[in-house]
Amino acid sequence: MDLSSLEIFRAVAHEASVTRAAQQLQRAQSNVTTRIRQLEEDLGVELFLRDGKRMSLTERGSCLLYTSPSPRDRQKSRMPSSA
C-alpha cells in the first residue's frame, strides 16, 4: 500500500464512483479500478460494495477511510515545526 493508492481510495470513497474519482484525479478509469482492486488484495479485505456504477464503503472500508492520513495531514507533517 502506498500513498497514491490511499489517495485513489479516498477519492472513490468520497465520490462513490470510480468514474468521477478518475475525472477528479485526472487518471484513466481503468487505472483507478485496478488500483482499488490491488489495494483490496494487498489488505485482504473488500473495501467497497459494488452496485453497478455506484460504490459504497464496507465497514472495513469506512475504518480505512477514517484512519488513513488525508493529504492535508501529510502536508502538515512535512512542515517544519517552529521551536
VENJOCOR-V769179 format. One record per run of one state. SS is the DSSP state (~ for helix, > for strand, _ for the rest). FROM is the first residue (numbers start at 1). LEN is the number of residues. If there is no record, write none. Layout:
ss->SS from->FROM len->LEN
ss->SS from->FROM len->LEN
//
This chain:
ss->_ from->1 len->2
ss->~ from->3 len->13
ss->_ from->16 len->2
ss->~ from->18 len->8
ss->_ from->26 len->3
ss->~ from->29 len->15
ss->_ from->44 len->4
ss->> from->48 len->4
ss->_ from->52 len->2
ss->> from->54 len->4
ss->_ from->58 len->1
ss->~ from->59 len->9
ss->_ from->68 len->3
ss->~ from->71 len->8
ss->_ from->79 len->5
//
